[in-house]
Amino acid sequence: MRVDKLQALRKRLSAVNRRLLEDLNERLRLVSQARELKRERGIAFHDAAREAEMMRELLDANEGPATAGELRGVFKEIFAVSISHAQRSGKR
């Protein structure tokens, strides 16, 4: 692979990373808003059934090349970070 082609791929990867970062931060904001609404309504924050439903939707929508196991790992971590962030932001 020529260096210019490698540099082009790296540039595209950086752009994807930026979009992922933006989307992750947007997700954290939305989860914090959902936590606040649930608190106001007296609803438990963590909903394992909803989390499982979201995971099924993601796995069903996956067209690859990510495997189901890879997606589970990534999204379990995203869900955990989202919960942690919302709990911390709710204490401020």
N, C-alpha and C positions, 0 to 999 in steps of 0.2 A: 504494500500500500504506500503510495507516495505521501510525502509529508503534507502537501497541500490538501490532499483528500482527508488525511488524518485530522488536520486542523479544522477542516470543514465539519467533520463529524463531531469533534470536540465542541465547536461552536453551537451545533445543533443540540448536543447533550446539555450544554450550559443553559440554553433557552428552555429546554424541557425541565431542567432542574428549577429554573425560576418560576415556571408555570406551576410545578408541583408545590413549591414554597408558597406561592400566592393562594393556591387552592387549599393547602393545609391551614394557613392562617385564616382563610374564610371559614373553613370547617370549624376551627376552634371558636371563632366568634359566634357562629350559629349554635354550636353546642352550649356555649355559655348562655346564650339567649334562651334556649330551650330549658336549661337548668333553672333559670330565673322564673320562667313561666310555670314550670312544674312546682317550684318552691311556693309560688303565690297560690297555686291551686291545691297544695298539699299532696302532690303526687311524688312518689319515690323517683329519685333522679335516674338511677341505673335501671334499665329495662332489658334484661337478658333476652327476652323473647324478641324485642325489637332489634337488638344487636344480631341475633341469629337470622332474623328476616333480612336485614341488610346484607349479611354475609351471603345468604342464599341468592339474593338478587345479583350481587356482584359476581358470584361464581357462575350463575346462569348467563350473565351478559358477557363473560369472558370469551373472547375469540382467539386468545393466545397472542404471543407465544408463552406467556406466564402460565405456569401450572396451577392447579387448584391449591396445592400445598404452598406454593410461593405466595399466592394471593392471600390465603388464610394467614400466613405469617405476617405479611405486610399490613393487612387490615386489622388484625388483632392488635398490633402495635399502635396503629393509628387510633383505634378505638380506645386503647388504654391511655394514650397521651391525651386524647380529647377529654376523657373523664377526669384525669389528673388535673389538666388545665382548668376545666370548669369548676372543679372543687376548690382549687387555689384562688381562682378569680372571684368566686363567690364569697370568700372570706375577707376580701379587701374592703 
